[in-house]
Amino acid sequence: MSAVHLRPEPRETLTVAQVRRAALRASGLDRPRPVRDGPVGTRGLQAVVDRLGLLQIDSVNVLARAHLMPVHARVGPWDVTALDRASGTAPRRLVETWAHEASYVPPATFRDLGFKHEAWRARAASQGAQIHGVPLDQAPEVTEVRALVDAQGPVTAREAHELMGARHARSTEQWGWNWTVAKRVLEYLFAIGELTSAGRNAQFERRYDRADRVLPPAVRGLPPADEGDARRRLVATAARAHGVATVRTLADHWRTRVDRTQAAVDELVEDGVLVPVRVAGWAATAYRHVDATVPRRATGRALLSPFDPLVWERARTEELFGLRYRIEIYVPAERRVWGYYVLPFLLGDRLEALVDLKADRGQGVLRVAAAHRAPAGPPEGDVHDDASVARELVAELRTLATWLGLGDVRADGAAGDLVTALTAALHAAADPLP
């Protein structure tokens, strides 16, 4: 379907509250996590990836790396070595590529993202990316790095630089920051899908290798994916992850062009996979995945990473929860509103608090640097007072601390309007952590 005027008019109307609850159900955050005797392993990790389609990677480790937190939010304490095995041991269940930023994705999704890899190649050429004045795709250094990976891979950027020798100085030309030539070339080959990561080392460095050696045989033996089919699969995955979403949100999930996403949406509507819906108060048409449901209530509880799919598109977060949320890591301290590494606290169907957290591994303490009530959210849904929010937040902080191997939760010197209630709740829950 190519003409806008041929799109069917929505026959369903949903309230924002219904869309919010549908999003929580789709994301796996609408109900309490099951109580288990021990940490979840590969099965729990796979269930979250199947639901969300990907895990966005971030190296900031002030609390826990961002790709670990969405799993914890949905299944509770889990064995993070399951991710090391899934991404670092053949046959791999997860591989790295650029999706919604750098992400872990299933191998079949890596193949579906082939059109994005080609777009990276075209972008580098159109932007005139060079090494020492030579176009990147023609630079002898690219040939050299390919040969090095062929012979030595998997290899980190640091190892590749050492193997290439000091003749290749660092450079800030167009691609990269103060990267070595080896790092710039490896990242280019990673972006175009020629390389992926065979796993991460203890320093969380990528171990680059050829994609055709990392992908499992069932995927690497297939021909390139048809772009139209791939876009439809990706959009369907995004729609399933969000429940009800606009085209903007579906495009943002994989960071793809809105116009091409709209074309895939139109085809999925024709196929009955997506249903156009009108959301009260929204100008844009939204689309409900055919399997999405709207629970009568949401009763879950979770601390959300800034890179959790539920909140990573900040405009949608504001539309659904009434919260204008921004990560402030790169904001000067004196200009921060909520803190350095701030996690929204989900309680029921509302984001009730914003908590600035740090894992003090040296002292074995989860430190609360700031705790604020979130600005007034949607008028619908259960409303919680400070004391009840603080009690639930402390319970979640204690679960998180135990998972991180920390023996205590402290809010000494914390800032924010929730600190008084939080401190009282911490004192009331003074039993030692397990």
C-alpha positions as CSV (number, residue, x, y, z in Angstrom):
1,M,0.0,0.0,0.0
2,S,1.7,3.1,-1.2
3,A,-0.8,6.0,-1.0
4,V,-1.5,7.6,2.3
5,H,-5.2,8.2,1.5
6,L,-5.6,4.4,1.2
7,R,-4.8,3.7,4.8
8,P,-7.8,2.5,6.7
9,E,-9.2,4.8,9.4
10,P,-8.8,3.5,12.9
11,R,-11.9,1.7,14.2
12,E,-10.7,1.4,17.8
13,T,-10.2,4.2,20.3
14,L,-8.0,3.7,23.3
15,T,-7.3,6.0,26.3
16,V,-3.7,6.8,27.2
17,A,-4.2,4.8,30.4
18,Q,-5.1,1.7,28.2
19,V,-2.1,2.3,26.0
20,R,0.1,2.6,29.1
21,R,-1.2,-0.7,30.5
22,A,-0.8,-2.4,27.1
23,A,2.8,-1.2,27.0
24,L,3.5,-2.6,30.4
25,R,1.9,-5.9,29.5
26,A,3.9,-6.1,26.3
27,S,7.1,-5.2,28.0
28,G,6.6,-7.8,30.8
29,L,6.4,-5.2,33.5
30,D,2.6,-5.3,34.4
31,R,2.8,-7.8,37.2
32,P,5.1,-8.8,40.1
33,R,8.0,-10.9,39.3
34,P,7.8,-14.6,40.4
35,V,9.6,-15.4,43.6
36,R,12.4,-17.9,42.9
37,D,14.8,-19.9,45.0
38,G,17.8,-18.8,43.0
39,P,19.0,-16.6,40.1
40,V,17.5,-17.0,36.6
41,G,19.8,-18.3,33.9
42,T,19.7,-18.6,30.1
43,R,16.0,-19.3,30.0
44,G,15.1,-16.0,31.7
45,L,17.5,-14.1,29.5
46,Q,16.1,-15.6,26.4
47,A,12.5,-14.8,27.5
48,V,13.4,-11.1,27.8
49,V,15.2,-11.0,24.5
50,D,12.3,-12.7,22.8
51,R,9.9,-10.1,24.3
52,L,12.0,-7.0,23.6
53,G,13.9,-8.0,20.5
54,L,17.2,-6.6,21.7
55,L,19.2,-5.3,24.6
56,Q,20.9,-1.9,24.2
57,I,24.6,-2.0,25.3
58,D,26.2,0.7,27.4
59,S,29.5,0.5,29.1
60,V,28.7,2.9,32.1
61,N,29.2,0.7,35.2
62,V,28.3,3.1,38.0
63,L,25.5,0.7,39.0
64,A,25.3,-2.2,36.5
65,R,25.8,-2.1,32.8
66,A,22.7,-1.0,31.0
67,H,22.1,-4.2,29.1
68,L,21.9,-6.2,32.4
69,M,19.2,-4.1,34.0
70,P,16.2,-4.7,31.6
71,V,16.6,-8.4,32.4
72,H,16.6,-7.8,36.1
73,A,13.6,-5.5,35.9
74,R,11.6,-8.4,34.3
75,V,12.9,-11.6,35.9
76,G,14.7,-10.4,39.0
77,P,18.1,-11.6,40.1
78,W,19.7,-13.5,37.3
79,D,23.1,-15.0,36.5
80,V,24.8,-12.5,34.2
81,T,27.2,-15.2,33.0
82,A,24.3,-16.4,30.9
83,L,24.8,-13.3,28.7
84,D,28.5,-14.1,28.4
85,R,27.7,-17.6,27.2
86,A,24.9,-16.4,24.9
87,S,27.2,-13.9,23.2
88,G,30.6,-15.5,23.6
89,T,30.2,-19.2,23.1
90,A,29.2,-21.0,19.9
91,P,26.5,-21.5,18.8
92,R,25.7,-17.9,19.8
93,R,22.2,-16.9,20.8
94,L,23.1,-13.2,20.7
95,V,25.5,-11.1,18.7
96,E,26.4,-7.4,18.6
97,T,25.5,-4.8,16.0
98,W,24.1,-1.4,15.6
99,A,20.3,-1.6,16.2
100,H,18.9,0.8,18.7
101,E,22.4,2.1,19.2
102,A,24.9,-0.7,19.9
103,S,22.9,-3.8,20.9
104,Y,22.8,-7.5,21.5
105,V,20.4,-9.0,19.0
106,P,19.5,-12.6,18.0
107,P,21.6,-13.9,15.0
108,A,18.5,-13.8,12.7
109,T,18.0,-10.2,13.5
110,F,21.6,-9.4,12.7
111,R,20.8,-10.8,9.2
112,D,17.6,-8.7,9.0
113,L,19.6,-5.6,9.8
114,G,21.7,-6.0,6.7
115,F,20.1,-2.9,5.1
116,K,21.3,-0.9,8.0
117,H,24.8,-2.2,7.5
118,E,24.7,-1.1,3.9
119,A,23.4,2.3,5.0
120,W,26.4,2.7,7.2
121,R,28.7,1.9,4.3
122,A,27.0,4.5,2.1
123,R,27.0,7.1,4.9
124,A,30.8,6.7,5.4
125,A,31.3,7.2,1.6
126,S,28.9,10.2,1.4
127,Q,30.5,11.9,4.4
128,G,33.9,11.5,2.9
129,A,35.3,9.4,5.7
130,Q,39.1,9.0,5.2
131,I,42.2,7.6,6.8
132,H,45.3,9.8,6.1
133,G,43.5,11.4,3.1
134,V,42.4,8.2,1.5
135,P,38.7,7.3,1.3
136,L,37.9,4.8,4.1
137,D,36.7,2.0,1.8
138,Q,39.9,2.3,-0.2
139,A,42.4,2.8,2.6
140,P,45.2,0.2,2.8
141,E,44.7,0.2,6.6
142,V,41.3,-1.4,6.0
143,T,42.9,-4.2,4.0
144,E,45.5,-4.6,6.8
145,V,42.9,-4.8,9.6
146,R,40.9,-7.4,7.6
147,A,44.0,-9.5,7.2
148,L,44.9,-9.2,10.8
149,V,41.4,-10.3,11.9
150,D,41.5,-13.1,9.5
151,A,44.7,-14.4,11.0
152,Q,44.4,-13.3,14.7
153,G,40.7,-12.9,15.4
154,P,38.9,-12.6,17.8
155,V,41.0,-9.5,18.6
156,T,40.4,-6.3,20.7
157,A,41.1,-2.9,19.3
158,R,44.0,-2.6,21.7
159,E,45.5,-5.9,20.6
160,A,45.0,-4.9,16.9
161,H,46.8,-1.6,17.5
162,E,49.7,-3.4,19.2
163,L,49.9,-5.9,16.3
164,M,49.8,-3.2,13.7
165,G,52.6,-1.3,15.4
166,A,53.3,2.3,16.1
167,R,53.4,3.3,12.5
168,H,49.6,4.0,12.7
169,A,49.2,7.0,15.0
170,R,46.0,8.1,16.6
171,S,43.8,10.3,14.5
172,T,40.6,12.3,15.0
173,E,39.7,12.6,11.3
174,Q,35.9,12.5,10.9
175,W,35.4,9.0,12.2
176,G,35.9,8.4,15.9
177,W,37.3,10.5,18.7
178,N,40.9,10.0,19.8
179,W,40.9,6.5,18.4
180,T,43.7,4.5,17.0
181,V,43.6,3.7,13.3
182,A,43.0,0.1,14.3
183,K,40.0,1.1,16.4
184,R,38.5,3.3,13.7
185,V,38.8,0.6,11.1
186,L,37.4,-2.1,13.4
187,E,34.4,0.1,14.2
188,Y,33.8,0.8,10.5
189,L,33.8,-2.9,9.7
190,F,31.6,-3.5,12.7
191,A,29.1,-0.9,11.5
192,I,28.8,-2.3,8.1
193,G,28.2,-5.8,9.5
194,E,31.5,-7.3,8.2
195,L,32.6,-7.8,11.8
196,T,30.8,-8.4,15.0
197,S,31.9,-9.3,18.5
198,A,32.9,-12.8,19.4
199,G,32.3,-11.8,23.1
200,R,33.7,-9.3,25.6
201,N,36.8,-9.6,27.7
202,A,37.1,-8.8,31.4
203,Q,37.6,-5.1,30.6
204,F,34.4,-5.1,28.5
205,E,36.3,-4.7,25.3
206,R,34.9,-6.1,22.1
207,R,36.7,-9.1,20.7
208,Y,36.2,-8.4,17.0
209,D,35.9,-11.2,14.5
210,R,34.4,-11.9,11.1
211,A,30.6,-12.1,11.3
212,D,30.7,-15.3,9.1
213,R,32.8,-16.9,11.9
214,V,30.6,-15.7,14.8
215,L,27.1,-16.3,13.5
216,P,25.7,-19.8,14.0
217,P,25.7,-22.0,10.9
218,A,21.9,-21.9,10.6
219,V,22.1,-18.1,9.9
220,R,25.4,-17.6,8.1
221,G,24.5,-20.1,5.5
222,L,21.4,-18.1,4.4
223,P,21.4,-15.6,1.6
224,P,21.1,-11.9,2.5
225,A,17.6,-11.0,3.8
226,D,15.2,-9.3,1.4
227,E,14.9,-5.7,2.7
228,G,11.2,-5.5,2.6
229,D,10.7,-8.8,4.4
230,A,13.4,-7.8,6.9
231,R,11.7,-4.4,7.6
232,R,8.4,-6.1,8.2
233,R,9.9,-8.5,10.6
234,L,11.6,-5.8,12.5
235,V,8.5,-3.6,12.7
236,A,6.4,-6.6,13.9
237,T,9.0,-7.3,16.6
238,A,9.0,-3.6,17.8
239,A,5.2,-3.6,17.8
240,R,5.0,-6.7,19.9
241,A,7.5,-5.2,22.3
242,H,5.5,-2.0,22.8
243,G,2.0,-3.3,22.5
244,V,0.5,-0.1,21.0
245,A,2.8,2.4,19.4
246,T,3.1,5.2,16.8
247,V,5.2,4.9,13.7
248,R,7.7,7.2,15.4
249,T,8.1,4.7,18.2
250,L,8.3,1.7,15.9
251,A,11.0,3.4,13.9
252,D,13.0,4.4,17.0
253,H,13.1,0.8,18.2
254,W,15.6,-0.1,15.5
255,R,16.6,3.5,14.6
256,T,15.2,3.2,11.0
257,R,13.7,5.8,8.7
258,V,10.2,6.8,9.6
259,D,9.0,6.7,5.9
260,R,10.3,3.2,5.3
261,T,8.9,2.1,8.7
262,Q,5.5,3.5,7.7
263,A,5.6,1.5,4.5
264,A,6.2,-1.7,6.5
265,V,3.4,-0.7,8.9
266,D,1.0,-0.3,6.0
267,E,1.8,-3.8,4.8
268,L,1.5,-5.3,8.2
269,V,-1.9,-3.7,8.6
270,E,-3.0,-5.3,5.3
271,D,-1.7,-8.6,6.7
272,G,-3.6,-8.2,9.9
273,V,-0.5,-8.1,12.1
274,L,-1.1,-4.5,13.1
275,V,-4.4,-2.7,13.8
276,P,-4.7,1.1,13.5
277,V,-6.1,2.7,16.6
278,R,-6.9,6.2,17.7
279,V,-5.5,7.3,21.1
280,A,-7.5,10.0,22.8
281,G,-5.4,13.2,22.8
282,W,-2.8,12.0,20.3
283,A,-2.6,13.5,16.9
284,A,-0.8,10.6,15.3
285,T,-2.4,7.2,14.5
286,A,-1.1,4.4,16.7
287,Y,-0.9,0.7,15.9
288,R,-1.8,-2.2,18.1
289,H,-0.1,-5.5,17.6
290,V,-2.8,-8.1,17.0
291,D,-1.6,-10.1,20.1
292,A,-1.5,-7.1,22.4
293,T,-3.8,-7.0,25.4
294,V,-4.8,-4.4,27.9
295,P,-4.8,-5.6,31.5
296,R,-7.4,-4.1,33.9
297,R,-4.6,-3.1,36.3
298,A,-0.8,-3.1,36.4
299,T,0.8,-4.2,39.7
300,G,4.5,-4.6,38.8
301,R,7.4,-2.9,40.4
302,A,10.9,-2.3,38.8
303,L,13.8,0.1,38.7
304,L,14.3,0.9,35.0
305,S,17.7,1.6,33.3
306,P,17.8,4.8,31.3
307,F,18.2,2.5,28.3
308,D,15.2,0.3,29.0
309,P,12.8,0.0,26.0
310,L,9.9,1.2,28.1
311,V,11.5,4.6,28.6
312,W,14.3,5.0,26.0
313,E,12.1,7.0,23.6
314,R,11.7,10.1,25.9
315,A,8.8,11.6,24.0
316,R,6.8,8.4,24.5
317,T,7.7,8.3,28.2
318,E,6.2,11.8,28.5
319,E,3.1,10.8,26.6
320,L,2.5,7.6,28.6
321,F,3.6,8.6,32.0
322,G,3.6,12.4,32.1
323,L,7.4,12.4,32.9
324,R,9.9,14.5,31.1
325,Y,13.0,12.3,31.7
326,R,16.5,12.9,30.5
327,I,19.7,11.1,31.4
328,E,22.1,13.7,33.0
329,I,25.5,11.9,32.9
330,Y,26.9,14.5,30.5
331,V,25.2,17.4,32.2
332,P,27.5,19.5,34.5
333,A,26.8,18.7,38.1
334,E,25.4,22.1,38.9
335,R,22.8,21.9,36.2
336,R,21.5,18.4,37.0
337,V,17.9,18.1,38.1
338,W,17.7,14.5,39.3
339,G,21.3,13.3,39.6
340,Y,24.1,11.5,37.7
341,Y,22.8,8.0,36.9
342,V,19.1,8.2,37.5
343,L,16.6,5.3,37.2
344,P,12.8,5.8,37.1
345,F,11.0,3.7,39.6
346,L,7.9,1.9,38.2
347,L,5.2,1.1,40.7
348,G,1.9,-0.2,39.2
349,D,1.2,1.8,36.1
350,R,3.1,5.0,37.2
351,L,6.7,6.2,37.3
352,E,6.6,7.2,40.9
353,A,10.2,8.2,41.7
354,L,13.6,9.0,40.2
355,V,16.6,7.5,42.0
356,D,20.3,8.4,41.5
357,L,22.2,5.2,42.4
358,K,25.8,4.0,42.7
359,A,27.2,0.6,43.4
360,D,30.0,1.2,45.9
361,R,31.7,-2.1,45.3
362,G,34.7,-1.2,47.6
363,Q,32.4,-0.7,50.6
364,G,29.9,-3.3,49.5
365,V,27.0,-0.7,49.6
366,L,24.3,0.4,47.2
367,R,24.3,4.2,47.7
368,V,21.3,6.4,47.0
369,A,22.7,9.8,46.0
370,A,19.3,11.3,45.4
371,A,15.6,10.2,45.6
372,H,12.9,12.4,44.2
373,R,9.2,11.9,43.7
374,A,8.5,12.0,39.9
375,P,6.6,15.0,38.8
376,A,2.8,14.6,38.8
377,G,2.0,11.8,36.3
378,P,-1.2,10.8,34.7
379,P,-4.4,11.4,36.7
380,E,-5.6,7.8,36.2
381,G,-4.4,4.7,38.0
382,D,-3.5,4.0,41.6
383,V,-1.9,6.9,43.4
384,H,0.7,6.2,46.1
385,D,1.8,8.4,48.9
386,D,5.4,9.0,49.8
387,A,5.5,6.4,52.5
388,S,4.1,3.6,50.3
389,V,6.4,4.6,47.4
390,A,9.4,4.6,49.8
391,R,8.5,1.2,51.2
392,E,8.2,-0.4,47.7
393,L,11.4,1.4,46.6
394,V,13.4,0.1,49.5
395,A,12.2,-3.5,48.8
396,E,13.3,-3.1,45.2
397,L,16.7,-1.5,46.2
398,R,17.3,-4.4,48.6
399,T,16.6,-6.9,45.8
400,L,18.9,-5.0,43.5
401,A,21.7,-4.8,46.1
402,T,21.5,-8.5,46.8
403,W,21.8,-9.3,43.0
404,L,24.8,-7.0,42.8
405,G,26.5,-8.7,45.7
406,L,26.2,-5.6,47.9
407,G,25.5,-6.0,51.6
408,D,23.6,-2.8,52.4
409,V,21.6,0.1,51.0
410,R,22.4,3.5,52.3
411,A,21.0,7.0,51.7
412,D,23.5,9.0,53.8
413,G,23.6,12.6,52.6
414,A,21.1,11.9,49.8
415,A,19.3,14.8,48.1
416,G,15.6,15.0,47.1
417,D,12.1,15.3,48.4
418,L,11.7,11.5,48.9
419,V,14.7,11.1,51.2
420,T,12.9,11.5,54.5
421,A,10.4,8.8,53.6
422,L,13.1,6.7,52.1
423,T,15.3,6.9,55.2
424,A,12.4,5.9,57.4
425,A,11.6,2.9,55.2
426,L,15.3,1.9,55.2
427,H,15.3,1.9,59.0
428,A,12.1,-0.1,59.1
429,A,13.7,-2.7,56.9
430,A,16.9,-3.0,58.8
431,D,17.2,-6.8,58.7
432,P,20.6,-7.7,57.1
433,L,20.5,-8.5,53.4
434,P,20.9,-12.2,52.6
